[in-house]
Amino acid sequence: FDLDEEIDGPDYEITLYDAALETLDRLAMAVGGKTMAPLVLKTTEAYMKKPDWKSKVAGLMALSQTAESCRDSFIPILGKLVTSILKEIKSD
């Protein structure tokens, strides 16, 4: 897979969504999990409680994009995190 070739292709368009995901990932790598995890968890919790599905997806994607860098902070609370997410998803 050649990313340069893919990006230069006529069908490739970088969307705001793509840029936001990449930014979250890079920010988490730059500042580290100890700094980023509390912010992501607080934001995700707030977004998961919103009634619209777009907010829920945004919260889940924030977790997904920062999971690698925040892994050491997420692992100890993983069970609680999954239970909380499932509860909010089921409430809809």
trRosetta pair geometry for C-beta under 8 A, 3 or more apart (Angstrom, degrees):
i j d omega theta_ij theta_ji phi_ij phi_ji
1 6 7.2 5 -178 -38 87 133
2 5 3.9 47 102 16 116 116
2 6 6.5 163 92 -17 61 85
3 6 5.4 -56 -146 37 35 114
3 7 6.1 32 158 -19 70 106
4 7 6.0 -55 -145 36 28 108
4 8 6.3 19 159 -12 63 112
5 8 6.0 -62 -145 42 28 106
5 9 6.7 48 151 -45 61 97
6 9 5.8 -41 -160 3 31 120
6 12 5.9 116 152 -82 67 143
7 12 5.3 -152 -137 127 32 159
7 14 7.9 13 -137 -50 96 106
8 12 7.3 48 40 39 16 137
9 12 4.9 95 65 -12 88 108
14 18 5.2 -122 -159 80 69 136
14 19 6.0 78 160 -55 107 94
15 18 4.7 104 52 4 75 99
15 19 7.0 -139 97 -1 43 87
16 19 5.6 -56 -147 40 33 112
16 20 6.2 36 153 -23 66 106
17 20 5.9 -56 -148 34 27 111
17 21 6.6 26 155 -17 62 105
18 21 6.0 -57 -151 35 30 110
18 22 6.4 25 155 -14 65 110
19 22 5.8 -58 -147 40 30 110
19 23 6.1 33 154 -23 65 109
20 23 5.6 -54 -145 35 30 114
20 24 6.5 33 156 -20 64 102
21 24 5.9 -53 -152 32 30 110
21 25 6.6 28 153 -16 63 107
21 61 6.5 -79 -102 172 98 116
21 65 5.2 -155 -158 -97 73 139
22 25 5.7 -57 -152 37 32 113
22 26 6.2 25 155 -13 68 110
23 26 5.9 -58 -142 42 30 106
23 27 6.0 31 159 -21 66 110
24 27 5.8 -56 -142 37 26 111
24 28 6.3 26 159 -18 62 108
24 61 7.9 124 39 134 165 86
24 62 6.1 -136 -145 -131 151 64
24 65 4.1 65 98 114 124 140
24 66 5.8 -88 159 -54 101 92
25 28 6.0 -58 -151 36 26 110
25 29 6.5 22 153 -15 63 108
25 65 4.8 -101 -61 -179 81 94
25 66 7.0 -152 -98 -80 46 51
25 68 7.7 31 -144 42 92 116
25 69 7.5 148 -159 -12 54 124
26 29 5.7 -55 -148 38 33 110
26 30 6.1 32 155 -21 67 109
27 30 5.7 -57 -144 37 30 110
27 31 6.2 -1 169 6 68 110
27 36 6.8 137 124 -109 88 129
28 31 6.8 -66 -134 50 23 88
28 32 7.7 -70 176 106 52 1
28 33 6.9 38 -176 -84 93 60
28 36 4.5 141 -122 162 74 173
28 40 7.6 21 -96 -51 117 139
28 65 7.2 159 -1 126 140 80
28 66 4.1 171 -86 -131 153 87
28 68 7.6 115 113 67 133 77
28 69 3.6 151 140 60 104 148
28 70 6.1 -74 -160 -33 124 94
29 32 7.8 21 -176 -74 21 39
29 68 7.9 -2 -77 94 92 107
29 69 5.0 -128 -76 -91 52 134
31 35 4.4 -95 150 80 108 136
31 36 5.4 125 84 -51 112 98
32 35 5.3 81 71 18 84 100
32 36 6.5 179 90 -1 37 100
32 69 6.7 -154 -147 176 28 105
33 36 5.8 -67 -125 50 29 100
33 37 5.1 38 178 -37 73 110
33 66 7.8 137 -113 167 76 95
33 69 5.0 -178 -67 141 86 68
33 70 3.9 152 -136 -111 97 45
33 71 6.6 -82 -104 30 155 51
33 72 5.6 123 96 45 153 91
33 73 4.8 -173 156 -1 107 114
33 74 7.8 -97 -161 -12 124 87
34 37 6.6 -30 -121 20 15 112
34 72 7.8 -24 -62 82 77 115
34 73 6.4 161 -94 -64 44 126
35 38 7.6 -76 -179 30 26 98
35 39 7.5 7 146 -3 62 117
36 39 5.8 -71 -160 44 42 110
36 40 5.8 34 154 -20 80 112
36 66 5.8 -148 141 -158 129 132
36 69 6.3 25 55 112 148 121
36 70 5.6 -112 90 -76 105 111
37 40 5.8 -59 -141 40 29 108
37 41 6.0 27 163 -18 67 110
37 66 7.4 173 -90 141 56 127
37 70 4.1 141 -83 -148 93 118
37 73 3.5 -61 -87 103 173 155
37 74 6.4 -147 -132 -51 120 76
38 41 5.8 -56 -142 39 28 110
38 42 6.2 28 160 -18 64 109
38 73 7.7 -97 -40 -178 64 148
39 42 6.0 -57 -147 37 26 108
39 43 6.2 20 158 -12 63 112
40 43 5.9 -61 -145 43 28 108
40 44 5.9 29 158 -21 66 111
40 62 5.4 -176 -149 148 94 108
40 63 6.4 133 161 -89 118 55
40 66 5.0 -130 -94 64 160 159
40 70 6.4 -96 39 -58 147 167
41 44 5.8 -54 -139 38 26 111
41 45 6.3 31 159 -22 62 105
41 77 7.9 28 -119 91 142 151
41 81 7.6 -89 -126 -109 103 112
42 45 5.9 -54 -151 32 27 112
42 46 6.7 23 153 -15 61 107
43 46 5.8 -58 -152 37 32 110
43 47 6.2 24 155 -14 68 110
43 59 7.0 -170 126 -118 75 81
43 62 6.1 -83 99 141 120 169
44 47 5.8 -59 -143 42 30 107
44 48 6.0 31 159 -22 67 109
44 59 4.1 113 -144 -166 65 95
44 60 7.4 104 -144 -64 108 32
44 62 5.5 -152 -77 76 95 122
44 63 5.4 62 -107 -52 150 101
45 48 5.9 -56 -144 35 26 110
45 49 6.7 23 157 -18 60 108
45 59 7.6 162 -15 -148 16 134
45 84 7.2 -36 -113 157 88 141
46 49 6.1 -63 -156 33 29 109
46 50 7.3 39 148 -33 62 97
46 59 7.7 -175 69 -97 57 123
47 50 5.7 -40 -159 10 42 116
47 55 4.6 -156 -165 171 81 87
47 56 6.6 165 141 -88 87 29
47 58 5.3 -113 -166 84 148 100
47 59 3.4 179 87 -61 122 110
47 62 7.5 113 31 13 153 134
48 55 7.6 -160 -69 127 20 93
48 56 5.7 70 -122 -122 55 74
48 59 4.7 -130 -51 103 77 167
48 60 7.8 96 -87 -49 98 77
48 84 7.2 84 109 141 159 94
48 85 6.3 -104 -131 -117 148 63
48 88 4.2 50 163 134 104 172
48 89 8.0 -56 -157 -48 102 68
49 88 6.4 -93 -79 -125 46 125
50 55 3.7 -16 73 97 137 161
50 56 7.0 -145 67 -48 88 70
51 55 7.8 63 54 39 34 132
51 92 7.4 134 -159 -101 62 105
52 55 5.1 92 72 4 87 102
52 56 7.4 -157 101 -4 48 88
53 56 5.4 -56 -151 38 42 115
53 57 6.2 42 152 -20 72 104
53 92 7.2 115 -80 -170 85 169
54 57 5.7 -52 -147 37 32 111
54 58 6.4 37 151 -22 64 105
55 58 5.5 -51 -148 34 33 115
55 59 6.5 34 153 -19 64 103
56 59 5.8 -54 -152 35 31 112
56 60 6.5 27 153 -14 65 107
56 88 6.8 179 -121 132 112 116
56 89 6.9 121 -169 -95 141 74
56 92 7.7 -81 -43 -21 159 147
57 60 5.7 -57 -147 40 33 110
57 61 6.1 32 156 -20 67 108
58 61 5.8 -56 -143 38 28 110
58 62 6.5 34 154 -24 62 103
59 62 5.7 -52 -151 29 30 113
59 63 6.8 29 152 -14 62 102
60 63 5.7 -54 -155 36 36 112
60 64 6.2 36 149 -21 68 108
60 85 7.1 95 -95 -146 95 128
61 64 5.3 -51 -142 38 36 116
61 65 6.0 30 160 -17 69 107
62 65 6.2 -56 -141 39 26 105
62 66 6.3 0 166 3 61 116
63 66 6.5 -80 -146 49 22 93
63 67 6.1 49 157 -63 65 95
63 74 7.8 116 -158 -119 94 139
63 81 7.8 148 -137 177 142 129
64 67 5.9 -30 -149 -14 26 119
66 69 5.7 -67 -166 53 65 103
66 70 4.9 35 143 -2 96 123
67 70 6.2 -73 -128 56 22 93
67 71 6.2 58 162 -77 62 75
67 74 6.3 -45 -138 19 71 168
68 71 6.0 -14 -157 -39 25 111
70 73 4.9 -59 -175 50 82 111
70 74 5.2 80 122 -27 95 107
71 74 5.7 -63 -136 41 28 107
71 75 6.1 38 167 -36 67 103
72 75 6.3 -37 -138 16 25 114
73 76 7.5 -63 -171 29 30 100
73 77 7.8 -15 153 21 61 111
74 77 6.5 -90 -160 57 39 88
74 78 6.0 68 149 -77 78 82
74 81 6.7 -16 -160 -18 86 166
75 78 5.6 -18 -147 -32 32 118
77 80 4.9 -57 -171 50 79 113
77 81 5.3 88 126 -33 89 103
78 81 5.5 -58 -142 37 28 115
78 82 6.2 26 162 -17 66 106
79 82 6.1 -56 -146 36 27 107
79 83 6.3 25 156 -16 63 110
80 83 5.8 -57 -146 39 29 112
80 84 6.2 31 155 -20 64 109
81 84 5.8 -57 -149 36 27 111
81 85 6.4 25 155 -17 63 108
82 85 5.8 -56 -146 37 30 111
82 86 6.2 29 157 -17 66 108
83 86 5.9 -56 -145 38 28 109
83 87 6.3 33 154 -23 63 106
84 87 5.7 -53 -149 32 29 114
84 88 6.6 22 156 -14 63 106
85 88 6.0 -60 -152 38 31 107
85 89 6.2 28 153 -18 67 109
86 89 5.6 -56 -143 39 32 110
86 90 6.0 30 159 -18 67 110
87 90 6.0 -59 -146 39 25 108
87 91 6.5 33 154 -33 61 105
88 91 5.7 -46 -149 20 32 117
88 92 7.8 27 155 -16 57 96
89 92 6.6 -61 -172 27 36 104
